[in-house]
Amino acid sequence: MRSHELGAEVMAPILSEDDAFNSHPILGTIAYRLPGLDDLLSVPMNFVSGYEEMTFWISIMIADASGNTQKLECVT
């Protein structure tokens, strides 16, 4: 995830079994739950509570059958 306000890229936790079970990639949807923003950014809660809103761009890393990784992201 890339934060617009902080100008930083944050690696979110790997998809869990529950997330994978609730996802439907063939239909174009992936279910994913994120930890609290303070945990995700490794900062105290009072740091993020000063923001009324934050914008993130999401990309997904996948591994193909041969083990090579590829970054997937939408252009908009």
Summary of the structure (lengths in Angstrom):
residues: 76
radius of gyration: 14.4
end to end distance: 14.2
largest distance: 44.5
contacts: 131
relative contact order: 0.20
helix: 24%
strand: 24%
